[in-house]
Amino acid sequence: MPIVIKSAEQIAKMRIAGRLAAEVLSMIESHIEPGVSTDQLDALCHDHIVHQQHGVPANLGYRGFPKTICTSLNNVVCHGIPGTKVLKEGDIINVDVTVIKDGLHGDTSRMFYVGKPSVLAQRLTEATRRAMWLGINAVRPGASLRDIGRAIQQFAEAQRFSVVREYCGHGIGEVYHEDPQVLHYDSAEMAAIILRPGMTFTVEPMINAGARHVKLLPDKWTVVTKDHSLSAQWEHTILVTETGYEVLTDDGHPLAQPLPM
């Protein structure tokens, strides 16, 4: 699939879809507390997207995925399926949401603490957020996708964490997952993909407190760390502009904002 350079009209619609996806995460933040089930979080997000935003939850039914959001708790790397699991004090959780509005996608995720996290959980969560922003800050015309992955890997490993390699960022627009793949580690093959204005893709590193190795659970969706260590992820949808980048999944919430580098 060739890389799609978005038109001005598509970009305008992606700004709306991205902002709506971010607003879902801002809405759900106050509901993330001990005693709440991930199914309850999913129902709240579904209702908000469908009835408040008049959008389409992209995850629901996508390749058979049964829910509106992904809820990835503690050692779950990505694609956790909401269910009866109840949040408890000290948990960390990634909520991943994608909204379709007027045919365009906005895809984003954030980490949340359930009560007070452990020192390790907080350090991992904050390091993963910083790694994402270091990757995003490498985006500009003429740079390559390799620059993004190199920045993320160098920082994560300097913190004595590891970067998951089996899952990556992706192009996005009218299609949920399109080219290019955006690797979150240094890869020579990514040097050949040069960034151009109008490209849109996600930067969404998954970083483990232990080893990078993961396994897929029997539900064929949920990915966990092989050594049961904690994992964290943050995600934004990015547009390459004439001079740098624009974050399309920014609703003004503090958790959506860049970190000082």
Secondary structure as the mmCIF struct_conf table of DSSP 4:
data_model
#
loop_
_struct_conf.conf_type_id
_struct_conf.id
_struct_conf.beg_label_comp_id
_struct_conf.beg_label_asym_id
_struct_conf.beg_label_seq_id
_struct_conf.end_label_comp_id
_struct_conf.end_label_asym_id
_struct_conf.end_label_seq_id
HELX_LH_PP_P HELX_LH_PP_P1 PRO A 2 SER A 7
HELX_RH_AL_P HELX_RH_AL_P1 ALA A 8 ILE A 28
HELX_RH_3T_P HELX_RH_3T_P1 GLU A 29 HIS A 31
BEND BEND1 GLU A 33 GLU A 33
TURN_TY1_P TURN_TY1_P1 PRO A 34 GLY A 35
STRN STRN1 SER A 37 SER A 37
HELX_RH_AL_P HELX_RH_AL_P2 THR A 38 ASP A 47
HELX_RH_PI_P HELX_RH_PI_P1 HIS A 48 GLN A 52
BEND BEND2 GLN A 53 GLN A 53
STRN STRN2 VAL A 56 PRO A 57
TURN_TY1_P TURN_TY1_P2 ALA A 58 GLY A 61
HELX_RH_3T_P HELX_RH_3T_P2 TYR A 62 GLY A 64
BEND BEND3 LYS A 67 ILE A 69
STRN STRN3 CYS A 70 LEU A 73
TURN_TY1_P TURN_TY1_P3 ASN A 74 ASN A 75
STRN STRN4 VAL A 76 CYS A 78
HELX_LH_PP_P HELX_LH_PP_P2 GLY A 80 PRO A 82
BEND BEND4 GLY A 83 THR A 84
HELX_LH_PP_P HELX_LH_PP_P3 LYS A 85 LYS A 85
STRN STRN5 VAL A 86 VAL A 86
HELX_LH_PP_P HELX_LH_PP_P4 LEU A 87 LEU A 87
TURN_TY1_P TURN_TY1_P4 GLU A 89 GLY A 90
STRN STRN6 ILE A 92 LYS A 101
TURN_TY1_P TURN_TY1_P5 ASP A 102 GLY A 103
STRN STRN7 LEU A 104 TYR A 113
BEND BEND5 VAL A 114 LYS A 116
HELX_LH_PP_P HELX_LH_PP_P5 PRO A 117 SER A 118
HELX_RH_AL_P HELX_RH_AL_P3 VAL A 119 ASN A 137
TURN_TY1_P TURN_TY1_P6 ALA A 138 ALA A 138
TURN_TY1_P TURN_TY1_P7 PRO A 141 GLY A 142
STRN STRN8 SER A 144 SER A 144
HELX_RH_AL_P HELX_RH_AL_P4 LEU A 145 ALA A 158
TURN_TY1_P TURN_TY1_P8 GLN A 159 ARG A 160
STRN STRN9 SER A 162 VAL A 163
BEND BEND6 GLU A 166 GLU A 166
STRN STRN10 GLY A 169 GLY A 171
BEND BEND7 GLY A 173 HIS A 177
STRN STRN11 GLU A 178 VAL A 182
BEND BEND8 HIS A 184 TYR A 185
HELX_RH_3T_P HELX_RH_3T_P3 ALA A 188 ALA A 192
STRN STRN12 ILE A 194 ILE A 194
TURN_TY1_P TURN_TY1_P9 PRO A 197 GLY A 198
STRN STRN13 THR A 200 VAL A 203
STRN STRN14 MET A 206 ASN A 208
BEND BEND9 ALA A 209 GLY A 210
BEND BEND10 ARG A 212 ARG A 212
STRN STRN15 VAL A 214 LEU A 216
TURN_TY1_P TURN_TY1_P10 PRO A 218 ASP A 219
BEND BEND11 LYS A 220 TRP A 221
STRN STRN16 VAL A 223 THR A 225
TURN_TY1_P TURN_TY1_P11 LYS A 226 ASP A 227
STRN STRN17 SER A 231 GLN A 233
STRN STRN18 GLU A 235 GLU A 235
STRN STRN19 HIS A 236 VAL A 240
BEND BEND12 GLU A 242 GLY A 244
STRN STRN20 TYR A 245 VAL A 247
BEND BEND13 LEU A 248 THR A 249
BEND BEND14 GLY A 252 GLY A 252
HELX_RH_3T_P HELX_RH_3T_P4 PRO A 254 ALA A 256
BEND BEND15 GLN A 257 GLN A 257
HELX_LH_PP_P HELX_LH_PP_P6 PRO A 258 PRO A 260
#
